[in-house]
Amino acid sequence: MIEHFFTCPYCWKTISMLIDTSIIKQSYIEDCEVCCNPMQISAQFLNSELIDFQVINIE
């Protein structure tokens, strides 16, 4: 697991989340811990290193 910091696309606050490095490609929906709006999170790993991370708002 790694802790990754990013900016919420709704409230622009910096938040963090723990991401499981054992799942090479993942995509899921999670609520912002500050404003509670849903975000789609996508992450991709190579040899347990984060190589791609995207977060988009869900309208």
C-alpha distance matrix in Angstrom:
0.0 3.8 6.9 9.6 13.2 15.9 19.4 20.5 23.2 25.4 25.6 24.3 22.3 19.1 16.2 12.5 9.8 6.1 5.4 4.5 5.4 7.8 9.9 11.9 13.8 13.3 15.6 16.1 18.0 16.9 19.3 19.2 18.8 21.9 24.4 23.1 23.9 22.0 20.0 19.0 15.5 15.1 12.4 12.9 11.3 13.5 12.6 8.9 10.4 10.6 14.4 15.3 14.5 17.3 18.2 21.7 23.8 25.3 29.0
3.8 0.0 3.8 6.3 9.9 12.9 16.5 18.1 21.0 23.3 23.3 21.6 19.5 16.1 13.7 10.0 8.1 5.4 5.4 6.7 6.9 10.4 11.9 13.0 14.5 14.0 15.8 16.4 17.9 16.6 18.6 17.9 17.6 20.2 22.8 22.1 22.8 21.2 18.9 18.2 14.6 14.4 11.6 12.4 11.0 13.3 13.0 9.2 9.2 8.9 12.7 13.6 12.5 15.4 16.4 20.1 22.3 24.3 28.0
6.9 3.8 0.0 3.8 6.7 10.1 13.6 15.2 18.4 20.5 20.0 18.3 16.0 12.6 10.1 6.4 5.5 4.5 6.4 9.1 10.2 13.6 14.5 15.7 16.3 15.3 16.3 16.3 17.0 15.1 16.4 15.1 14.5 16.9 19.7 19.4 20.2 19.2 17.1 17.1 13.8 14.4 12.3 14.1 13.4 16.1 16.2 12.6 11.8 10.6 14.0 14.2 12.3 14.6 14.9 18.5 20.4 22.7 26.2
9.6 6.3 3.8 0.0 3.8 6.6 10.4 12.4 15.2 17.7 17.5 15.5 13.7 10.3 8.4 5.3 5.5 6.3 7.1 10.5 11.1 14.8 14.9 15.4 15.3 14.3 14.8 15.1 15.6 14.0 15.2 13.6 13.8 15.8 18.2 18.2 18.4 17.4 14.8 14.8 11.5 12.1 10.4 12.5 12.6 15.5 16.5 13.1 11.5 9.2 12.0 11.5 9.2 11.3 11.7 15.4 17.6 20.2 23.6
13.2 9.9 6.7 3.8 0.0 3.8 7.2 9.8 12.9 15.2 14.5 12.1 10.2 6.6 5.6 4.2 6.7 9.1 10.5 14.1 14.9 18.6 18.4 18.7 18.2 16.8 16.6 16.5 16.3 14.2 14.6 12.2 12.4 13.5 15.9 16.6 16.9 16.6 14.2 14.9 12.3 13.6 12.6 15.1 15.7 18.6 19.9 16.7 14.7 12.1 14.2 13.2 10.4 11.5 11.2 14.5 16.3 19.3 22.4
15.9 12.9 10.1 6.6 3.8 0.0 3.8 6.6 9.3 12.0 11.7 9.2 8.3 5.5 5.6 6.2 8.5 11.4 12.2 15.9 16.8 20.2 19.4 19.3 18.1 16.5 15.6 15.5 14.8 13.2 13.3 10.7 12.0 12.5 14.2 15.1 14.7 14.4 11.7 12.7 10.6 12.2 12.2 15.1 16.5 19.5 21.4 18.6 16.3 13.1 14.4 12.5 9.2 9.2 8.3 11.2 13.0 16.3 19.3
19.4 16.5 13.6 10.4 7.2 3.8 0.0 3.8 6.2 8.6 8.2 5.4 5.5 4.4 6.1 8.5 11.1 14.4 15.4 19.1 20.2 23.6 22.3 22.3 20.6 18.7 17.1 16.5 15.1 13.4 12.7 9.7 11.3 10.8 11.8 13.4 12.7 13.1 10.8 12.6 11.7 13.8 14.7 17.8 19.7 22.8 25.0 22.3 19.9 16.6 17.4 15.0 11.6 10.3 8.4 10.1 11.1 14.7 17.1
20.5 18.1 15.2 12.4 9.8 6.6 3.8 0.0 3.8 5.4 5.8 4.8 5.6 6.4 6.9 9.6 11.4 15.0 15.9 19.6 21.2 24.2 22.6 22.9 20.8 18.3 16.1 14.9 12.8 11.0 9.6 6.8 9.2 8.6 8.7 10.0 8.9 9.7 7.9 10.5 10.6 13.5 15.2 18.7 21.1 24.5 26.7 24.0 22.0 18.5 19.4 16.5 12.9 10.8 7.7 8.4 8.3 11.6 13.8
23.2 21.0 18.4 15.2 12.9 9.3 6.2 3.8 0.0 3.8 6.2 5.7 8.3 9.8 10.7 13.2 14.7 18.0 18.4 21.8 23.2 26.1 24.0 23.9 21.3 19.0 16.3 15.4 13.2 12.3 11.2 9.2 12.3 11.5 10.3 11.5 9.2 9.7 7.8 10.1 11.1 13.7 16.0 19.4 22.2 25.5 28.2 25.8 23.7 20.0 20.1 16.9 13.4 10.5 7.4 6.4 5.8 9.5 11.2
25.4 23.3 20.5 17.7 15.2 12.0 8.6 5.4 3.8 0.0 3.8 5.8 8.3 10.9 11.7 14.7 16.2 19.8 20.6 24.1 25.9 28.6 26.6 26.8 24.2 21.5 18.6 17.0 14.1 12.8 10.6 8.5 11.4 9.8 7.7 9.4 7.1 9.0 8.7 11.9 13.5 16.6 19.1 22.7 25.5 28.9 31.4 28.8 27.0 23.3 23.7 20.5 16.9 14.0 10.6 9.1 6.9 9.6 10.4
25.6 23.3 20.0 17.5 14.5 11.7 8.2 5.8 6.2 3.8 0.0 3.8 5.5 8.9 10.3 13.8 16.0 19.8 21.2 24.9 26.8 29.7 28.1 28.5 26.3 23.7 21.1 19.3 16.5 14.4 11.8 8.7 10.4 7.8 6.5 9.5 8.8 11.4 11.4 14.7 15.7 18.9 20.9 24.4 26.8 30.2 32.5 29.6 27.7 24.2 25.0 22.1 18.5 16.1 12.9 12.2 10.5 13.2 14.0
24.3 21.6 18.3 15.5 12.1 9.2 5.4 4.8 5.7 5.8 3.8 0.0 3.8 6.6 9.1 12.5 15.2 18.8 20.2 23.9 25.4 28.6 27.2 27.2 25.2 23.0 20.8 19.7 17.4 15.5 13.6 10.2 11.8 9.7 9.6 12.3 11.6 13.4 12.3 15.0 15.3 18.0 19.5 22.8 25.0 28.1 30.3 27.6 25.3 21.9 22.6 19.9 16.5 14.5 11.9 11.9 11.3 14.7 16.0
22.3 19.5 16.0 13.7 10.2 8.3 5.5 5.6 8.3 8.3 5.5 3.8 0.0 3.8 6.2 9.9 13.0 16.7 18.6 22.4 24.1 27.4 26.4 26.8 25.3 23.0 21.1 19.8 17.6 15.0 13.0 9.2 9.6 7.5 8.9 11.7 12.1 14.0 13.1 16.0 15.7 18.5 19.5 22.8 24.6 27.8 29.6 26.6 24.5 21.4 22.6 20.3 16.9 15.5 13.0 13.9 13.5 16.6 18.4
19.1 16.1 12.6 10.3 6.6 5.5 4.4 6.4 9.8 10.9 8.9 6.6 3.8 0.0 3.8 7.0 10.4 13.9 15.9 19.7 21.1 24.5 23.9 24.3 23.1 21.1 19.8 18.9 17.3 14.8 13.5 9.9 10.0 9.1 11.4 13.4 14.0 15.1 13.6 15.8 14.6 17.0 17.3 20.4 21.7 24.7 26.3 23.3 21.1 18.2 19.7 17.9 14.6 14.1 12.3 14.1 14.6 17.9 20.2
16.2 13.7 10.1 8.4 5.6 5.6 6.1 6.9 10.7 11.7 10.3 9.1 6.2 3.8 0.0 3.8 7.0 10.6 12.9 16.7 18.5 21.8 21.2 22.1 21.1 18.8 17.7 16.4 14.9 12.0 11.0 7.8 7.4 7.9 10.7 11.8 12.8 13.4 12.1 14.2 12.7 15.3 15.6 18.8 20.0 23.3 24.6 21.3 19.7 17.0 19.0 17.3 13.8 13.6 11.6 13.9 14.4 17.2 19.9
12.5 10.0 6.4 5.3 4.2 6.2 8.5 9.6 13.2 14.7 13.8 12.5 9.9 7.0 3.8 0.0 3.8 7.0 9.5 13.2 15.1 18.4 18.1 19.2 18.6 16.6 16.1 15.2 14.5 11.7 11.8 9.5 8.9 10.7 13.5 13.7 14.8 14.6 12.9 14.2 11.9 14.0 13.5 16.5 17.2 20.4 21.5 18.0 16.7 14.3 16.8 15.6 12.5 13.1 11.9 14.8 15.9 18.5 21.6
9.8 8.1 5.5 5.5 6.7 8.5 11.1 11.4 14.7 16.2 16.0 15.2 13.0 10.4 7.0 3.8 0.0 3.8 6.3 9.9 12.3 15.3 15.0 16.5 16.1 13.8 13.6 12.6 12.4 9.9 10.9 9.8 9.5 12.3 14.8 14.0 15.0 14.0 12.3 13.0 10.3 12.3 11.6 14.6 15.3 18.6 19.6 16.0 15.4 13.1 16.0 14.8 11.9 12.8 11.8 14.9 16.1 18.1 21.5
6.1 5.4 4.5 6.3 9.1 11.4 14.4 15.0 18.0 19.8 19.8 18.8 16.7 13.9 10.6 7.0 3.8 0.0 3.8 6.7 9.3 12.1 12.4 14.4 14.7 12.8 13.6 13.0 13.8 11.8 13.6 13.2 12.7 15.8 18.3 17.1 18.1 16.6 14.9 14.8 11.8 12.8 11.3 13.6 13.5 16.7 17.0 13.3 13.5 11.9 15.3 14.9 12.6 14.3 14.1 17.4 18.9 20.6 24.1
5.4 5.4 6.4 7.1 10.5 12.2 15.4 15.9 18.4 20.6 21.2 20.2 18.6 15.9 12.9 9.5 6.3 3.8 0.0 3.8 6.2 9.0 8.8 10.6 11.0 9.4 10.9 11.1 12.9 11.9 14.6 14.7 15.1 18.3 20.2 18.8 19.0 16.9 14.7 13.6 10.2 10.2 8.2 10.1 10.1 13.4 14.1 10.5 11.0 9.4 12.6 12.2 10.4 12.6 13.1 16.4 18.5 20.0 23.7
4.5 6.7 9.1 10.5 14.1 15.9 19.1 19.6 21.8 24.1 24.9 23.9 22.4 19.7 16.7 13.2 9.9 6.7 3.8 0.0 3.8 5.5 6.1 8.7 10.0 9.1 11.6 12.3 14.7 14.3 17.3 18.0 18.4 21.7 23.5 21.8 22.0 19.6 17.5 15.9 12.6 11.9 9.5 10.2 9.4 12.2 12.3 9.0 10.7 10.1 13.3 13.6 12.7 15.1 16.0 19.2 21.4 22.4 26.2
5.4 6.9 10.2 11.1 14.9 16.8 20.2 21.2 23.2 25.9 26.8 25.4 24.1 21.1 18.5 15.1 12.3 9.3 6.2 3.8 0.0 3.8 5.5 6.7 9.1 9.7 12.8 14.4 17.2 17.3 20.3 20.7 21.3 24.4 26.2 24.7 24.7 22.2 19.6 17.7 14.1 12.5 9.2 8.5 6.5 8.7 8.5 5.2 7.4 7.7 10.8 12.0 12.2 15.3 17.0 20.4 23.0 24.3 28.1
7.8 10.4 13.6 14.8 18.6 20.2 23.6 24.2 26.1 28.6 29.7 28.6 27.4 24.5 21.8 18.4 15.3 12.1 9.0 5.5 3.8 0.0 3.8 6.0 9.1 10.0 13.5 15.2 18.4 18.9 22.2 23.2 23.8 27.1 28.7 26.9 26.8 24.0 21.6 19.3 16.1 14.2 11.4 10.1 8.1 9.6 8.9 6.8 9.9 10.8 13.3 14.5 15.0 17.8 19.5 22.6 25.2 26.0 29.7
9.9 11.9 14.5 14.9 18.4 19.4 22.3 22.6 24.0 26.6 28.1 27.2 26.4 23.9 21.2 18.1 15.0 12.4 8.8 6.1 5.5 3.8 0.0 3.8 5.8 6.5 10.1 12.1 15.6 16.7 20.3 21.6 22.7 26.0 27.2 25.1 24.6 21.5 19.1 16.4 13.4 11.3 9.0 8.0 7.5 9.7 10.5 8.8 11.1 10.8 12.6 12.9 13.2 15.5 17.1 20.0 22.5 23.0 26.7
11.9 13.0 15.7 15.4 18.7 19.3 22.3 22.9 23.9 26.8 28.5 27.2 26.8 24.3 22.1 19.2 16.5 14.4 10.6 8.7 6.7 6.0 3.8 0.0 3.8 6.7 10.4 13.3 16.9 18.3 21.9 22.9 24.4 27.4 28.4 26.7 25.7 22.6 19.7 16.7 13.6 10.7 8.0 5.5 4.8 6.7 8.5 7.8 9.4 9.1 9.9 10.5 11.8 14.3 16.7 19.5 22.4 23.2 26.8
13.8 14.5 16.3 15.3 18.2 18.1 20.6 20.8 21.3 24.2 26.3 25.2 25.3 23.1 21.1 18.6 16.1 14.7 11.0 10.0 9.1 9.1 5.8 3.8 0.0 3.8 7.1 10.5 14.1 16.1 19.7 20.9 22.9 25.8 26.4 24.5 23.1 19.8 16.9 13.6 10.9 7.7 6.0 4.5 6.5 9.1 11.7 10.9 11.6 10.0 10.1 9.3 10.1 11.8 14.0 16.4 19.3 19.8 23.4
13.3 14.0 15.3 14.3 16.8 16.5 18.7 18.3 19.0 21.5 23.7 23.0 23.0 21.1 18.8 16.6 13.8 12.8 9.4 9.1 9.7 10.0 6.5 6.7 3.8 0.0 3.8 6.8 10.4 12.5 16.1 17.7 19.8 22.7 23.1 21.0 19.7 16.3 13.7 10.5 8.0 5.7 5.4 6.4 8.9 12.2 14.6 12.9 13.5 11.3 12.1 10.4 9.8 10.7 11.9 14.1 16.6 16.9 20.5
15.6 15.8 16.3 14.8 16.6 15.6 17.1 16.1 16.3 18.6 21.1 20.8 21.1 19.8 17.7 16.1 13.6 13.6 10.9 11.6 12.8 13.5 10.1 10.4 7.1 3.8 0.0 3.8 7.2 9.9 13.5 15.3 17.9 20.6 20.5 18.3 16.6 13.0 10.5 7.1 5.5 4.3 6.5 8.8 12.0 15.4 18.0 16.2 16.3 13.5 14.0 11.4 9.8 9.3 9.6 11.1 13.2 13.2 16.8
16.1 16.4 16.3 15.1 16.5 15.5 16.5 14.9 15.4 17.0 19.3 19.7 19.8 18.9 16.4 15.2 12.6 13.0 11.1 12.3 14.4 15.2 12.1 13.3 10.5 6.8 3.8 0.0 3.8 6.6 10.3 12.7 15.2 18.1 17.8 15.2 13.7 10.1 8.4 5.7 5.4 6.7 9.2 12.1 14.9 18.5 20.8 18.6 18.8 15.9 17.0 14.3 11.9 10.9 9.9 10.9 12.0 11.5 15.0
18.0 17.9 17.0 15.6 16.3 14.8 15.1 12.8 13.2 14.1 16.5 17.4 17.6 17.3 14.9 14.5 12.4 13.8 12.9 14.7 17.2 18.4 15.6 16.9 14.1 10.4 7.2 3.8 0.0 3.8 7.0 9.8 12.5 15.2 14.5 11.7 10.1 6.4 5.5 4.5 5.9 8.8 11.7 15.1 18.0 21.7 24.0 21.4 21.3 18.3 19.3 16.4 13.4 11.7 9.4 9.6 9.6 8.8 12.3
16.9 16.6 15.1 14.0 14.2 13.2 13.4 11.0 12.3 12.8 14.4 15.5 15.0 14.8 12.0 11.7 9.9 11.8 11.9 14.3 17.3 18.9 16.7 18.3 16.1 12.5 9.9 6.6 3.8 0.0 3.8 6.6 8.9 11.8 11.6 8.8 8.3 5.6 5.5 6.6 7.1 10.6 12.9 16.5 18.9 22.7 24.6 21.7 21.5 18.5 20.1 17.4 14.0 12.6 9.9 10.6 10.2 10.2 13.5
19.3 18.6 16.4 15.2 14.6 13.3 12.7 9.6 11.2 10.6 11.8 13.6 13.0 13.5 11.0 11.8 10.9 13.6 14.6 17.3 20.3 22.2 20.3 21.9 19.7 16.1 13.5 10.3 7.0 3.8 0.0 3.8 6.2 8.6 8.0 5.0 5.2 4.2 5.9 8.7 9.9 13.6 15.9 19.6 22.0 25.8 27.7 24.6 24.1 21.1 22.7 19.9 16.3 14.5 11.2 11.4 9.9 10.2 12.8
19.2 17.9 15.1 13.6 12.2 10.7 9.7 6.8 9.2 8.5 8.7 10.2 9.2 9.9 7.8 9.5 9.8 13.2 14.7 18.0 20.7 23.2 21.6 22.9 20.9 17.7 15.3 12.7 9.8 6.6 3.8 0.0 3.8 5.4 5.6 4.6 5.4 6.3 6.9 10.2 10.7 14.4 16.3 20.1 22.3 26.0 27.8 24.6 23.7 20.5 22.2 19.5 15.8 14.1 10.7 11.3 10.0 11.5 13.9
18.8 17.6 14.5 13.8 12.4 12.0 11.3 9.2 12.3 11.4 10.4 11.8 9.6 10.0 7.4 8.9 9.5 12.7 15.1 18.4 21.3 23.8 22.7 24.4 22.9 19.8 17.9 15.2 12.5 8.9 6.2 3.8 0.0 3.8 6.1 5.7 8.3 9.7 10.6 13.6 13.6 17.1 18.4 22.0 23.7 27.4 28.7 25.3 24.5 21.8 23.9 21.7 18.0 16.9 13.9 14.9 13.8 15.2 17.5
21.9 20.2 16.9 15.8 13.5 12.5 10.8 8.6 11.5 9.8 7.8 9.7 7.5 9.1 7.9 10.7 12.3 15.8 18.3 21.7 24.4 27.1 26.0 27.4 25.8 22.7 20.6 18.1 15.2 11.8 8.6 5.4 3.8 0.0 3.8 5.9 8.4 11.0 12.0 15.4 15.8 19.4 20.8 24.5 26.3 29.8 31.4 28.0 26.9 23.9 25.8 23.4 19.7 18.3 15.1 15.6 14.0 15.8 17.5
24.4 22.8 19.7 18.2 15.9 14.2 11.8 8.7 10.3 7.7 6.5 9.6 8.9 11.4 10.7 13.5 14.8 18.3 20.2 23.5 26.2 28.7 27.2 28.4 26.4 23.1 20.5 17.8 14.5 11.6 8.0 5.6 6.1 3.8 0.0 3.9 5.6 9.0 10.8 14.5 15.8 19.5 21.6 25.4 27.6 31.3 33.1 30.0 28.8 25.6 27.0 24.3 20.5 18.4 14.8 14.4 12.0 13.3 14.4
23.1 22.1 19.4 18.2 16.6 15.1 13.4 10.0 11.5 9.4 9.5 12.3 11.7 13.4 11.8 13.7 14.0 17.1 18.8 21.8 24.7 26.9 25.1 26.7 24.5 21.0 18.3 15.2 11.7 8.8 5.0 4.6 5.7 5.9 3.9 0.0 3.8 6.5 9.1 12.7 14.2 18.0 20.3 24.1 26.5 30.2 32.1 28.9 28.1 25.0 26.6 23.7 20.0 17.9 14.3 13.8 11.4 11.9 13.3
23.9 22.8 20.2 18.4 16.9 14.7 12.7 8.9 9.2 7.1 8.8 11.6 12.1 14.0 12.8 14.8 15.0 18.1 19.0 22.0 24.7 26.8 24.6 25.7 23.1 19.7 16.6 13.7 10.1 8.3 5.2 5.4 8.3 8.4 5.6 3.8 0.0 3.8 6.6 10.2 12.5 16.2 19.0 22.8 25.5 29.3 31.5 28.6 27.6 24.2 25.3 22.2 18.5 15.9 12.1 10.8 7.9 8.2 9.5
22.0 21.2 19.2 17.4 16.6 14.4 13.1 9.7 9.7 9.0 11.4 13.4 14.0 15.1 13.4 14.6 14.0 16.6 16.9 19.6 22.2 24.0 21.5 22.6 19.8 16.3 13.0 10.1 6.4 5.6 4.2 6.3 9.7 11.0 9.0 6.5 3.8 0.0 3.8 6.9 9.5 13.2 16.2 19.9 22.8 26.5 28.9 26.2 25.4 22.1 23.0 19.8 16.3 13.7 10.1 8.9 6.6 6.1 8.6
20.0 18.9 17.1 14.8 14.2 11.7 10.8 7.9 7.8 8.7 11.4 12.3 13.1 13.6 12.1 12.9 12.3 14.9 14.7 17.5 19.6 21.6 19.1 19.7 16.9 13.7 10.5 8.4 5.5 5.5 5.9 6.9 10.6 12.0 10.8 9.1 6.6 3.8 0.0 3.8 6.2 9.7 12.8 16.5 19.5 23.2 25.8 23.2 22.2 18.7 19.4 16.1 12.6 9.9 6.4 5.6 4.7 5.7 9.2
19.0 18.2 17.1 14.8 14.9 12.7 12.6 10.5 10.1 11.9 14.7 15.0 16.0 15.8 14.2 14.2 13.0 14.8 13.6 15.9 17.7 19.3 16.4 16.7 13.6 10.5 7.1 5.7 4.5 6.6 8.7 10.2 13.6 15.4 14.5 12.7 10.2 6.9 3.8 0.0 3.8 6.7 10.2 13.6 16.9 20.6 23.3 21.1 20.3 16.8 17.1 13.7 10.7 8.0 5.6 5.3 6.3 6.7 10.4
15.5 14.6 13.8 11.5 12.3 10.6 11.7 10.6 11.1 13.5 15.7 15.3 15.7 14.6 12.7 11.9 10.3 11.8 10.2 12.6 14.1 16.1 13.4 13.6 10.9 8.0 5.5 5.4 5.9 7.1 9.9 10.7 13.6 15.8 15.8 14.2 12.5 9.5 6.2 3.8 0.0 3.8 6.7 10.4 13.4 17.1 19.7 17.4 16.5 13.1 13.8 10.7 7.5 5.9 4.7 6.9 9.1 10.3 14.1
15.1 14.4 14.4 12.1 13.6 12.2 13.8 13.5 13.7 16.6 18.9 18.0 18.5 17.0 15.3 14.0 12.3 12.8 10.2 11.9 12.5 14.2 11.3 10.7 7.7 5.7 4.3 6.7 8.8 10.6 13.6 14.4 17.1 19.4 19.5 18.0 16.2 13.2 9.7 6.7 3.8 0.0 3.8 7.0 10.4 14.0 16.9 15.1 14.2 10.8 10.9 7.8 5.7 5.2 6.4 8.8 11.8 12.9 16.6
12.4 11.6 12.3 10.4 12.6 12.2 14.7 15.2 16.0 19.1 20.9 19.5 19.5 17.3 15.6 13.5 11.6 11.3 8.2 9.5 9.2 11.4 9.0 8.0 6.0 5.4 6.5 9.2 11.7 12.9 15.9 16.3 18.4 20.8 21.6 20.3 19.0 16.2 12.8 10.2 6.7 3.8 0.0 3.8 6.8 10.4 13.2 11.4 10.4 7.2 7.8 5.6 4.5 6.5 8.8 11.9 15.1 16.6 20.2
12.9 12.4 14.1 12.5 15.1 15.1 17.8 18.7 19.4 22.7 24.4 22.8 22.8 20.4 18.8 16.5 14.6 13.6 10.1 10.2 8.5 10.1 8.0 5.5 4.5 6.4 8.8 12.1 15.1 16.5 19.6 20.1 22.0 24.5 25.4 24.1 22.8 19.9 16.5 13.6 10.4 7.0 3.8 0.0 3.8 7.0 10.2 9.2 8.4 6.0 5.8 5.1 6.6 9.3 12.2 15.2 18.5 19.9 23.4
11.3 11.0 13.4 12.6 15.7 16.5 19.7 21.1 22.2 25.5 26.8 25.0 24.6 21.7 20.0 17.2 15.3 13.5 10.1 9.4 6.5 8.1 7.5 4.8 6.5 8.9 12.0 14.9 18.0 18.9 22.0 22.3 23.7 26.3 27.6 26.5 25.5 22.8 19.5 16.9 13.4 10.4 6.8 3.8 0.0 3.8 6.5 5.6 5.2 4.5 5.4 7.1 9.1 12.4 15.3 18.5 21.8 23.4 27.0
13.5 13.3 16.1 15.5 18.6 19.5 22.8 24.5 25.5 28.9 30.2 28.1 27.8 24.7 23.3 20.4 18.6 16.7 13.4 12.2 8.7 9.6 9.7 6.7 9.1 12.2 15.4 18.5 21.7 22.7 25.8 26.0 27.4 29.8 31.3 30.2 29.3 26.5 23.2 20.6 17.1 14.0 10.4 7.0 3.8 0.0 3.8 5.4 5.2 6.6 6.5 9.3 12.1 15.5 18.7 21.9 25.3 26.9 30.4
12.6 13.0 16.2 16.5 19.9 21.4 25.0 26.7 28.2 31.4 32.5 30.3 29.6 26.3 24.6 21.5 19.6 17.0 14.1 12.3 8.5 8.9 10.5 8.5 11.7 14.6 18.0 20.8 24.0 24.6 27.7 27.8 28.7 31.4 33.1 32.1 31.5 28.9 25.8 23.3 19.7 16.9 13.2 10.2 6.5 3.8 0.0 3.8 5.5 8.5 9.5 12.6 15.1 18.6 21.6 24.9 28.2 29.8 33.4
8.9 9.2 12.6 13.1 16.7 18.6 22.3 24.0 25.8 28.8 29.6 27.6 26.6 23.3 21.3 18.0 16.0 13.3 10.5 9.0 5.2 6.8 8.8 7.8 10.9 12.9 16.2 18.6 21.4 21.7 24.6 24.6 25.3 28.0 30.0 28.9 28.6 26.2 23.2 21.1 17.4 15.1 11.4 9.2 5.6 5.4 3.8 0.0 3.8 6.6 9.1 11.7 13.3 16.9 19.4 22.9 26.0 27.7 31.4
10.4 9.2 11.8 11.5 14.7 16.3 19.9 22.0 23.7 27.0 27.7 25.3 24.5 21.1 19.7 16.7 15.4 13.5 11.0 10.7 7.4 9.9 11.1 9.4 11.6 13.5 16.3 18.8 21.3 21.5 24.1 23.7 24.5 26.9 28.8 28.1 27.6 25.4 22.2 20.3 16.5 14.2 10.4 8.4 5.2 5.2 5.5 3.8 0.0 3.8 6.1 9.2 11.1 14.8 17.6 21.2 24.5 26.6 30.2
10.6 8.9 10.6 9.2 12.1 13.1 16.6 18.5 20.0 23.3 24.2 21.9 21.4 18.2 17.0 14.3 13.1 11.9 9.4 10.1 7.7 10.8 10.8 9.1 10.0 11.3 13.5 15.9 18.3 18.5 21.1 20.5 21.8 23.9 25.6 25.0 24.2 22.1 18.7 16.8 13.1 10.8 7.2 6.0 4.5 6.6 8.5 6.6 3.8 0.0 3.8 5.9 7.3 11.1 13.9 17.5 20.8 22.9 26.5
14.4 12.7 14.0 12.0 14.2 14.4 17.4 19.4 20.1 23.7 25.0 22.6 22.6 19.7 19.0 16.8 16.0 15.3 12.6 13.3 10.8 13.3 12.6 9.9 10.1 12.1 14.0 17.0 19.3 20.1 22.7 22.2 23.9 25.8 27.0 26.6 25.3 23.0 19.4 17.1 13.8 10.9 7.8 5.8 5.4 6.5 9.5 9.1 6.1 3.8 0.0 3.8 7.0 10.4 13.9 17.1 20.7 22.9 26.3
15.3 13.6 14.2 11.5 13.2 12.5 15.0 16.5 16.9 20.5 22.1 19.9 20.3 17.9 17.3 15.6 14.8 14.9 12.2 13.6 12.0 14.5 12.9 10.5 9.3 10.4 11.4 14.3 16.4 17.4 19.9 19.5 21.7 23.4 24.3 23.7 22.2 19.8 16.1 13.7 10.7 7.8 5.6 5.1 7.1 9.3 12.6 11.7 9.2 5.9 3.8 0.0 3.8 6.8 10.4 13.4 17.1 19.2 22.5
14.5 12.5 12.3 9.2 10.4 9.2 11.6 12.9 13.4 16.9 18.5 16.5 16.9 14.6 13.8 12.5 11.9 12.6 10.4 12.7 12.2 15.0 13.2 11.8 10.1 9.8 9.8 11.9 13.4 14.0 16.3 15.8 18.0 19.7 20.5 20.0 18.5 16.3 12.6 10.7 7.5 5.7 4.5 6.6 9.1 12.1 15.1 13.3 11.1 7.3 7.0 3.8 0.0 3.8 6.9 10.3 13.8 16.2 19.6
17.3 15.4 14.6 11.3 11.5 9.2 10.3 10.8 10.5 14.0 16.1 14.5 15.5 14.1 13.6 13.1 12.8 14.3 12.6 15.1 15.3 17.8 15.5 14.3 11.8 10.7 9.3 10.9 11.7 12.6 14.5 14.1 16.9 18.3 18.4 17.9 15.9 13.7 9.9 8.0 5.9 5.2 6.5 9.3 12.4 15.5 18.6 16.9 14.8 11.1 10.4 6.8 3.8 0.0 3.8 6.7 10.3 12.7 16.0
18.2 16.4 14.9 11.7 11.2 8.3 8.4 7.7 7.4 10.6 12.9 11.9 13.0 12.3 11.6 11.9 11.8 14.1 13.1 16.0 17.0 19.5 17.1 16.7 14.0 11.9 9.6 9.9 9.4 9.9 11.2 10.7 13.9 15.1 14.8 14.3 12.1 10.1 6.4 5.6 4.7 6.4 8.8 12.2 15.3 18.7 21.6 19.4 17.6 13.9 13.9 10.4 6.9 3.8 0.0 3.8 7.0 9.7 13.0
21.7 20.1 18.5 15.4 14.5 11.2 10.1 8.4 6.4 9.1 12.2 11.9 13.9 14.1 13.9 14.8 14.9 17.4 16.4 19.2 20.4 22.6 20.0 19.5 16.4 14.1 11.1 10.9 9.6 10.6 11.4 11.3 14.9 15.6 14.4 13.8 10.8 8.9 5.6 5.3 6.9 8.8 11.9 15.2 18.5 21.9 24.9 22.9 21.2 17.5 17.1 13.4 10.3 6.7 3.8 0.0 3.8 6.5 9.5
23.8 22.3 20.4 17.6 16.3 13.0 11.1 8.3 5.8 6.9 10.5 11.3 13.5 14.6 14.4 15.9 16.1 18.9 18.5 21.4 23.0 25.2 22.5 22.4 19.3 16.6 13.2 12.0 9.6 10.2 9.9 10.0 13.8 14.0 12.0 11.4 7.9 6.6 4.7 6.3 9.1 11.8 15.1 18.5 21.8 25.3 28.2 26.0 24.5 20.8 20.7 17.1 13.8 10.3 7.0 3.8 0.0 3.8 6.3
25.3 24.3 22.7 20.2 19.3 16.3 14.7 11.6 9.5 9.6 13.2 14.7 16.6 17.9 17.2 18.5 18.1 20.6 20.0 22.4 24.3 26.0 23.0 23.2 19.8 16.9 13.2 11.5 8.8 10.2 10.2 11.5 15.2 15.8 13.3 11.9 8.2 6.1 5.7 6.7 10.3 12.9 16.6 19.9 23.4 26.9 29.8 27.7 26.6 22.9 22.9 19.2 16.2 12.7 9.7 6.5 3.8 0.0 3.8
29.0 28.0 26.2 23.6 22.4 19.3 17.1 13.8 11.2 10.4 14.0 16.0 18.4 20.2 19.9 21.6 21.5 24.1 23.7 26.2 28.1 29.7 26.7 26.8 23.4 20.5 16.8 15.0 12.3 13.5 12.8 13.9 17.5 17.5 14.4 13.3 9.5 8.6 9.2 10.4 14.1 16.6 20.2 23.4 27.0 30.4 33.4 31.4 30.2 26.5 26.3 22.5 19.6 16.0 13.0 9.5 6.3 3.8 0.0
